[in-house]
Amino acid sequence: MDLEGGESDAGSGDDRDDDSNGAGQEGSFFVVAEILDYKGGAGPGKWEYLCLSEGYPDSEKTWEKEEALPEDLVREYREKVADEYQAGR
């Protein structure tokens, strides 16, 4: 499943000098290449997703709140996780 192309408006906490993609600035956008994991509790707005941003190394993965990510990207990731869970039963 291809998860590329999702944009997040959360900052990455990155203090690079070259911020041409806007990462690291509050309210800026960066492209989420892939959602890798999740954590959270019951209820809407309680989930966070471990994201790898396009053009960044694995060492700069960030946890992003669900509301900061595109709904379709989160939905695709959750469907993938559910499918993997069902296959493992």
ZADO-1210 file (C-alpha; in nm, 4 decimals, padded with zeros to 6 digits):
<atoms>
<atom x="00.0000" y="00.0000" z="00.0000" code="MET" pos="1"/>
<atom x="00.1417" y="00.3376" z="-00.0989" code="ASP" pos="2"/>
<atom x="00.1168" y="00.5976" z="00.1752" code="LEU" pos="3"/>
<atom x="00.3152" y="00.8738" z="00.0070" code="GLU" pos="4"/>
<atom x="00.1884" y="01.2211" z="-00.0486" code="GLY" pos="5"/>
<atom x="00.0277" y="01.3012" z="00.2849" code="GLY" pos="6"/>
<atom x="00.1040" y="01.6459" z="00.4190" code="GLU" pos="7"/>
<atom x="00.1137" y="01.7375" z="00.7847" code="SER" pos="8"/>
<atom x="00.0947" y="02.0879" z="00.9258" code="ASP" pos="9"/>
<atom x="00.2723" y="01.9970" z="01.2499" code="ALA" pos="10"/>
<atom x="00.6318" y="02.1048" z="01.3016" code="GLY" pos="11"/>
<atom x="00.8966" y="01.8361" z="01.3199" code="SER" pos="12"/>
<atom x="01.1061" y="02.0026" z="01.5885" code="GLY" pos="13"/>
<atom x="01.3943" y="02.0160" z="01.3408" code="ASP" pos="14"/>
<atom x="01.6249" y="02.3185" z="01.3573" code="ASP" pos="15"/>
<atom x="01.7934" y="02.2794" z="01.0187" code="ARG" pos="16"/>
<atom x="01.9311" y="02.5889" z="00.8502" code="ASP" pos="17"/>
<atom x="01.7861" y="02.4771" z="00.5167" code="ASP" pos="18"/>
<atom x="01.4144" y="02.4860" z="00.5824" code="ASP" pos="19"/>
<atom x="01.3016" y="02.5141" z="00.2227" code="SER" pos="20"/>
<atom x="01.0252" y="02.2601" z="00.2872" code="ASN" pos="21"/>
<atom x="00.9168" y="02.4458" z="00.6005" code="GLY" pos="22"/>
<atom x="00.9787" y="02.1589" z="00.8406" code="ALA" pos="23"/>
<atom x="01.0543" y="02.2696" z="01.1930" code="GLY" pos="24"/>
<atom x="00.8437" y="02.5838" z="01.1836" code="GLN" pos="25"/>
<atom x="00.5118" y="02.5863" z="01.3634" code="GLU" pos="26"/>
<atom x="00.2246" y="02.5837" z="01.1172" code="GLY" pos="27"/>
<atom x="00.4475" y="02.4717" z="00.8324" code="SER" pos="28"/>
<atom x="00.3937" y="02.1739" z="00.6045" code="PHE" pos="29"/>
<atom x="00.5999" y="01.8678" z="00.5300" code="PHE" pos="30"/>
<atom x="00.5230" y="01.5564" z="00.3289" code="VAL" pos="31"/>
<atom x="00.4671" y="01.2373" z="00.5261" code="VAL" pos="32"/>
<atom x="00.6287" y="00.9529" z="00.3347" code="ALA" pos="33"/>
<atom x="00.4974" y="00.6805" z="00.5652" code="GLU" pos="34"/>
<atom x="00.3204" y="00.6175" z="00.8947" code="ILE" pos="35"/>
<atom x="00.5225" y="00.3590" z="01.0861" code="LEU" pos="36"/>
<atom x="00.3448" y="00.3090" z="01.4190" code="ASP" pos="37"/>
<atom x="00.0751" y="00.4469" z="01.6469" code="TYR" pos="38"/>
<atom x="00.0017" y="00.5046" z="02.0139" code="LYS" pos="39"/>
<atom x="-00.2822" y="00.6523" z="02.2113" code="GLY" pos="40"/>
<atom x="-00.5954" y="00.5948" z="02.4054" code="GLY" pos="41"/>
<atom x="-00.9676" y="00.5709" z="02.3630" code="ALA" pos="42"/>
<atom x="-01.1526" y="00.8527" z="02.1972" code="GLY" pos="43"/>
<atom x="-01.1031" y="01.0912" z="01.9088" code="PRO" pos="44"/>
<atom x="-00.7944" y="01.3089" z="01.9134" code="GLY" pos="45"/>
<atom x="-00.6092" y="01.0754" z="02.1487" code="LYS" pos="46"/>
<atom x="-00.4046" y="00.8954" z="01.8811" code="TRP" pos="47"/>
<atom x="-00.0544" y="00.9826" z="01.7646" code="GLU" pos="48"/>
<atom x="00.1290" y="00.8348" z="01.4684" code="TYR" pos="49"/>
<atom x="00.5006" y="00.7831" z="01.4173" code="LEU" pos="50"/>
<atom x="00.5770" y="00.9473" z="01.0830" code="CYS" pos="51"/>
<atom x="00.8683" y="00.9461" z="00.8475" code="LEU" pos="52"/>
<atom x="00.8785" y="01.2668" z="00.6462" code="SER" pos="53"/>
<atom x="00.9880" y="01.2707" z="00.2851" code="GLU" pos="54"/>
<atom x="01.3526" y="01.3700" z="00.2488" code="GLY" pos="55"/>
<atom x="01.4381" y="01.3047" z="00.6145" code="TYR" pos="56"/>
<atom x="01.6430" y="01.0151" z="00.7563" code="PRO" pos="57"/>
<atom x="01.4910" y="00.7486" z="00.9852" code="ASP" pos="58"/>
<atom x="01.6620" y="00.9182" z="01.2793" code="SER" pos="59"/>
<atom x="01.4215" y="01.2136" z="01.2405" code="GLU" pos="60"/>
<atom x="01.0897" y="01.0294" z="01.2715" code="LYS" pos="61"/>
<atom x="00.8316" y="01.2264" z="01.4675" code="THR" pos="62"/>
<atom x="00.5123" y="01.1542" z="01.6588" code="TRP" pos="63"/>
<atom x="00.2273" y="01.3565" z="01.5102" code="GLU" pos="64"/>
<atom x="-00.1240" y="01.4025" z="01.6439" code="LYS" pos="65"/>
<atom x="-00.3977" y="01.2451" z="01.4346" code="GLU" pos="66"/>
<atom x="-00.5637" y="01.5784" z="01.3617" code="GLU" pos="67"/>
<atom x="-00.2398" y="01.7084" z="01.2052" code="ALA" pos="68"/>
<atom x="-00.2401" y="01.4320" z="00.9421" code="LEU" pos="69"/>
<atom x="-00.4566" y="01.3891" z="00.6331" code="PRO" pos="70"/>
<atom x="-00.7609" y="01.1743" z="00.7080" code="GLU" pos="71"/>
<atom x="-00.7047" y="00.9509" z="00.4053" code="ASP" pos="72"/>
<atom x="-00.3450" y="00.8757" z="00.5093" code="LEU" pos="73"/>
<atom x="-00.4560" y="00.7779" z="00.8612" code="VAL" pos="74"/>
<atom x="-00.7452" y="00.5698" z="00.7244" code="ARG" pos="75"/>
<atom x="-00.5131" y="00.3801" z="00.4865" code="GLU" pos="76"/>
<atom x="-00.2672" y="00.3115" z="00.7682" code="TYR" pos="77"/>
<atom x="-00.5400" y="00.1873" z="01.0035" code="ARG" pos="78"/>
<atom x="-00.6806" y="-00.0394" z="00.7305" code="GLU" pos="79"/>
<atom x="-00.3311" y="-00.1797" z="00.6722" code="LYS" pos="80"/>
<atom x="-00.2873" y="-00.2491" z="01.0448" code="VAL" pos="81"/>
<atom x="-00.6308" y="-00.4153" z="01.0637" code="ALA" pos="82"/>
<atom x="-00.5501" y="-00.6334" z="00.7607" code="ASP" pos="83"/>
<atom x="-00.2174" y="-00.7365" z="00.9146" code="GLU" pos="84"/>
<atom x="-00.3927" y="-00.8187" z="01.2419" code="TYR" pos="85"/>
<atom x="-00.6560" y="-01.0312" z="01.0640" code="GLN" pos="86"/>
<atom x="-00.3864" y="-01.2143" z="00.8657" code="ALA" pos="87"/>
<atom x="-00.2007" y="-01.2973" z="01.1881" code="GLY" pos="88"/>
<atom x="-00.5007" y="-01.4625" z="01.3564" code="ARG" pos="89"/>
</atoms>
